[in-house]
């Protein structure tokens, strides 16, 4: 079969790219070896949020007395939480199947390998092979959990994110290695439902890519929830031969030994670029990432790559945006290159974290003279009424031009609030634009306006 565009991988990069390509009139096929929707819909973004919501509801019930409601002895049903999560994932995957049919996109089940002359070889589950060709091939094969040499994932005592979502029973204790988004989200979930959790982080603070003040706030919140946090700590080895996992950790006070039922490895991701034909075609790779130009073409004309296989933020919404930009460029449109300094990040712990743009340290390092405004949710009427007064909104503003250089939020619902800053920065609005835009009261979003007011010494409610 000959297509206009063939896409390898059906995650939020692949399937969104396919739909946009079909909308632009391209005869489109997508190759997927597992379930439509990729890691995000089946094992990442969506089912993890379902688990986190279950944990949040459980915590609400446990603290119902704070809201004047009496509830007797709530119990967490781990199996039911996992079942609900898998049901949400299955529903979303079926939704992608519907979208493929709606847009007349051909779905080819199997493992795709790119070949020279713009061809793709597909290894099917029945052992047979087929070959298809296209004018354009887009690689969107995503990534998987990275394994440390001394921490191999066995799926039982040392697990990755997939196993963390489908364990047969809730562990009594868990060591989480790594405190990026995956690590802290699972740490929060398991702790909330009663597992004793320890986080081991090699860097000097949790979520080390976030603003330093945000890291400190999250660490305080997790410690308050009885999670043990070890920073500047390096896992040396694990012994899985006994009933418990025995981990040796070199921490601030020297080497210590911890025992747990299970260790969750959350030390980053590894791009899925092996055995997909890159070497045969001559596509260049640099440090585990496919090299592309600003519109995602590789060094070989007609071959493109997007998402976690290229050196850009490994986020679902980034992959989707890259795919749309890629096919619009192929179609002869004139899309803007993506501004990677205006990508929103979100972590769904309680409290949530959301950010975009420069951190305070990055802005200063880049040579900006900055104004910094910060507004705590403890001064927000809506946050107080909702019982979520921890956290803050922090903005970094260029003093000379009023440009919003970055924003960093920690608190309830901040993942919904960050888009205001992203849109403002995209529109090149100044900080005063937001300051003078009337925000509804009482809302959490007032904290965005108030943080900017604080930067200009105009804050009302502090």
Secondary structure, 3 states (H helix, E strand, C coil): CEEEEEEECCCCCHHHHHHHHHHCCCCEEEEECCCCCHHHHHHCHHHHHHHHHHHHHHHHHHCHHHHCCCCCCCCCCHHHHHHHHHHHHHHHHHHHHHHHHHCCCEEEECEEEEECCCEEEEECCCCCEEEEEEEEEEECCCEEECCECCECCCCCCEECHHHHCCCCCCCCEEEEECCCHHHHHHHHHHHHCCCEEEEECCCCCCCCCCCHHHHHHHHHHHHHCCCEEECCCEEEEEECCCCCEEEEEEECCEEEEEEECEEEECCCEEECCCCCCHHHHCCCEECCEECCCCCCECCCCCEEECHHHECCCCCHHHHHHHHHHHHHHHCCCCCCCCCHHHCCEEECCCCEEEEEECCHHHHHHCCCCEEEEEEEHHHCHHHHHHCCCCCEEEEEEECCCCEEEEEEEEECCHHHHHHHHHHHHHCCCEHHHHHCCCCCCCCCCHHHHHHHHHHCCCCCCC
